[in-house]
Amino acid sequence: MNTSAGFWRGKRVLLTGHTGFKGGWLAQWLRLEGALVHGYALEPPTTPSLFEVAQVRAALESHTIGDVRDLAALAQCVRRVAPQIVFHLAAQPLVRDSYRVPLETYATNVMGTANLLESLRGGDGLRAVVSVTTDKCYLNREWPWGYRETDHLGGDDPYASSKACAELVTAAYRRSFFAGAGVGVATARAGNVVGGGDWALDRLVPDFYRAAAAGAALQVRSPDAVRPWQHVLEPLSGYLLLAQRLFESGDGPAADAWNFGPDSADAWPVHRVLDALLALHPGAAWQRAPEAGVHGSGLHEAGRLELDSGKARRQLQWRPRWSLAVALRKTADWQARWRAGDDMAAFCALQIREYLADPLAAHGS
């Protein structure tokens, strides 16, 4: 499953969204592999942030603060970097925020993606583009099985539908402008990620740690909702593997949509995730919010969502390494090291190496 030894060494990589949670982890991993990483993103979205705590800036060749909605600034960055490989992670990533700022969500997730692809057209040396969307881009029918890449796109909330639109934009640019040009353009859909360094609001694990630090019981809206949970390093490993395949095969079969989700055994209801966290943190607590239920908040939330990653397993030889139980322990370890004041850049590097050292499907409990 690993990318080829030495593949990333010296590769010029443009990473949008590097100040975010997933982007910060990806920047560090790429640097460990020897890539020359250039970041383009807004200021870190939270305080604290993984970008600051783990000193992600030190992993970058250049760090550009910019908005993907700003076509001129984005195009200027692309010309300066002249990337060989692009990872597009910049987004408005929160479902509940998308109800509060729907136009900003569409502008960022749809037009931001179009702006990037437009900026990349005709770029010398460009070989691979991985545009990251979400598992929520599928038209959710509350099926008890995982969605495949051929299933219908959709979305009942602005976030989900904006990501479905980003999928369509990427596919249209791929067919219209990159097919036949030797540039592989793909989209990647992952599950709900956990891991150290996430302080976003309205995400289950960060909310749990905030409540525990405040000595309060976490109020949970939808404890019975089922999601495909995975450690952040799981989908990132898929993005890296996909980018290498695109680089090597251009606009061949890898230039398509891909799921990178957990094993079906790790599609847990929210209450099971919380109970596992309680076992790691005695004294913490959670309770059902007064309006508990999938639709209790008045805003639409899917009751069940799973991904089928069979295509990535068969064609890319990718599969998860860490079970959710392991992922939650790794997250707890990261939190403990951060609270102790450890060097978190070094600890992130250690966890990446631990992940790479584990055999495939080392699903310890």
C-alpha positions, 0 to 999 in steps of 0.5 A: 500500500505504501507509495514507492520508496523515494517517490516524493523526494524533491516533488513540487507539491501545492497543498491548499488548506494546509492550515487546517486539520487534515492539511496540517497532517498531510503537510507533515507527512509529505515533508517526511517523504522529502516533498517540497510543499507549498501551502495556500490557505486562510489563517488557521481556523481555530485557536489552538490549531494543529498548524501552530501547535505542530509547527507545520510552517517549518514543513513548508517551502512557502506559506501563502495566506490566501482565499481560494475564492480569489482567482487572481491570488490563487493563479499567482501562487500556482504560477510561482510554485509550478506544482507537479502534484496538487492536493486540494483540501481548502474548504468550508468543512462544517455541516452546521456552519453551512446553514449559517453561511450557505453562500460562503460555503458554495463560493468556497467549495464550488467556485474555489474548486473551479478557481483552482482547476482553472488556475492549473490549466496549461501548467508546465510540469503538472501531472496529478491533482487530487481534489478532496471532497467528502463521504457526504457528497452522496445522495443519502438514502439511509442505506445499511450498506456503503455507498460506491463511487457510482452511486448518485451524488446529492445533499440535503444541506449546503455543505453536502450539496456543495461538495457534490457540486465540487465533484461535478465541477472536477469531473467536467474540468477533467473531461474538458481540459485535462483528458489527453493532456497527460494530467491525472485529476481525481476526487477523493471521498473519506469518512469522519476523521479523528486524530490529534490536533483537531479543535473544530467546533461541532465535531464529535471528538473535539467537542468531547475534549472541550467538554471534558476540559471544562468539567461538563457533560457533552450534550449530544444531538444525535447519539444514534447516528452512524458514521464511517469513523477513521483516523486522519492518517487513513484517508491521507495514505489513500490520497498519497497513493492515488497521487502517485498513481495519477503521476505515473499514469496521467489521465488513465483509469486512476483519474476518477472518483475514489472512496477511502473509508474505514472497514464496515466494522468501524461504522459506529453509532455516535454513542459507541464512539463516546463510550469508547472515549469515556473508557480512555478518559474516566471522569468525562461524561456525555448526555443526550441533548434535550432535542436528541435525535437525528432531526432534533436540532431542526437541521437535517442530519443523515442518520446512517452513512457508510462508504464502500472502499472496494474499488481502492482496495482492488485497484490501488491495493489500499486498505485501512491499518488502524481500527477505530479503537486504535484510532481513538487511543492514538488521539488520546495519546496525542492529547496527553502529549500536547497537554504535557507540553511535548514537541508535537511536530516530533510526535506527529512524525512519530505517529506517522511512522507508527502508522507506516510500520503497522502491517495492513489491517493491524486491527488491534482492539 
